């Protein structure tokens, strides 16, 4: 399999899973709000520092979700998204999931550092270009690593 094909296949599976999880969280929050439960006070939700830290929370929650699914329930959530079509062995899927979780934790820490040390405008540029670029680069490196491990027989 070519690196670019594997990269794009892993990327769309990861993004579908991330957006599905985000949608489930949003539906849960909206449902609780409709029932009269406020999870966050309005002054906190509008606070610029909280807004800058939301990606940190999202990255960490996604990493925790992936790791709990894999090691707690023995379910590889990324593989569930049409993973059979890639014909990767289970150890490769586990390698990708653990690597993705590590990447997400690194992005969470990096976002927290950037959010705490720079202006809002600089942070927005980082979020738009830097974080997305690092995520894409990280998934590409993971795809290359899977191909290399696959050739060696894991």
C-alpha positions in Angstrom: 0.0 0.0 0.0 1.3 3.5 -0.8 1.9 5.9 2.1 -0.4 8.6 0.7 -3.3 6.1 0.4 -2.9 4.8 3.9 -2.5 8.4 5.2 -5.8 9.5 3.6 -7.6 6.4 4.7 -6.5 6.8 8.3 -7.1 10.6 8.2 -10.7 10.3 7.1 -11.4 7.5 9.6 -9.9 9.6 12.4 -11.9 12.7 11.4 -15.2 10.8 11.1 -14.7 9.4 14.6 -13.7 12.8 16.0 -16.7 14.5 14.5 -19.1 11.8 15.6 -17.8 12.0 19.2 -18.1 15.8 19.1 -21.6 15.6 17.8 -22.6 13.2 20.5 -21.2 15.5 23.1 -23.0 18.5 21.6 -26.3 16.6 21.5 -25.8 15.6 25.2 -25.0 19.2 26.2 -28.0 20.5 24.3 -30.3 17.9 25.8 -29.2 18.7 29.3 -29.5 22.4 28.6 -33.1 21.9 27.2 -33.9 20.1 30.5 -32.7 23.1 32.4 -29.2 21.9 33.5 -26.5 24.4 32.9 -23.1 22.8 32.7 -21.1 26.0 32.5 -22.0 29.4 33.8 -22.4 31.9 30.9 -19.6 34.1 32.2 -17.2 31.1 32.0 -18.3 30.0 28.6 -17.6 33.5 27.2 -14.3 33.8 28.9 -11.4 34.1 26.4 -9.1 31.9 28.4 -11.7 29.1 28.6 -12.3 29.4 24.8 -8.5 29.1 24.2 -8.3 26.0 26.4 -11.3 24.2 24.8 -9.2 22.5 22.1 -6.9 21.2 24.9 -9.9 19.6 26.6 -11.2 18.2 23.3 -7.8 16.7 22.4 -7.4 15.1 25.8 -11.0 13.8 25.8 -10.5 12.2 22.4 -7.3 10.6 23.5 -8.9 9.3 26.7 -11.9 8.0 24.7 -9.6 6.1 22.3 -7.4 4.6 25.0 -10.4 3.6 27.3 -12.0 1.9 24.3 -8.9 0.0 23.3 -7.5 -1.0 26.7 -10.7 -1.0 28.8 -13.3 -2.4 26.3 -10.9 -3.9 23.8 -12.6 -1.9 21.0 -10.5 -0.1 18.5 -12.8 2.8 17.7 -10.8 3.9 14.6 -11.0 0.4 13.2 -14.8 0.4 13.6 -15.0 3.1 10.8 -14.8 0.7 7.9 -11.4 -0.6 9.1 -11.9 -4.0 7.4 -11.4 -2.4 4.0 -7.7 -1.6 4.8 -6.7 -5.2 5.6 -4.4 -4.1 8.5 -3.7 -6.7 11.2 -5.0 -5.9 14.7 -1.5 -5.0 16.0 -1.2 -2.3 13.3 -4.5 -0.9 14.4 -3.4 -0.8 18.0 -0.1 0.8 17.0 -2.0 3.5 15.1 -4.5 4.1 17.9 -1.8 4.4 20.6 0.3 6.7 18.3 -2.8 8.8 17.6 -3.5 9.1 21.4 0.0 10.2 22.0 -0.2 12.7 19.2 -3.5 14.1 20.7 -1.9 14.4 24.1 1.1 16.3 22.6 -1.4 18.6 20.7 -3.3 19.2 24.0 -0.2 20.2 25.9 1.1 22.3 23.0 -2.3 24.1 22.8 -2.3 24.8 26.5 1.2 26.2 26.3 0.4 28.4 23.3 -2.9 29.5 24.8 -1.2 30.6 28.0 1.7 32.4 26.5 0.5 34.3 23.4 -2.2 36.8 22.3 -5.6 35.7 21.1 -4.7 36.6 17.5 -1.5 34.5 17.5 -3.4 31.7 19.2 -6.0 31.8 16.4 -3.3 31.6 13.7 -1.8 28.6 15.6 -5.1 26.9 15.8 -5.9 27.4 12.1 -2.5 26.6 10.6 -0.2 25.1 13.3 -2.4 22.7 15.1 -4.0 21.4 11.9 -0.6 21.1 10.2 0.8 19.2 13.1 -2.2 16.8 13.2 -1.8 16.1 9.5 1.9 15.6 9.8 1.5 13.3 12.8 -1.0 11.1 11.1 1.2 10.9 8.0 4.2 9.9 10.2 2.0 7.2 11.8 1.0 5.9 8.4 4.6 5.7 7.3 5.4 3.9 10.6 2.7 1.4 10.0 3.9 0.6 6.5 7.5 0.2 7.9 6.3 -2.1 10.7 4.1 -4.0 8.2 7.1 -4.7 5.9 9.1 -6.0 8.9 6.2 -8.3 10.0 5.3 -6.4 13.2 
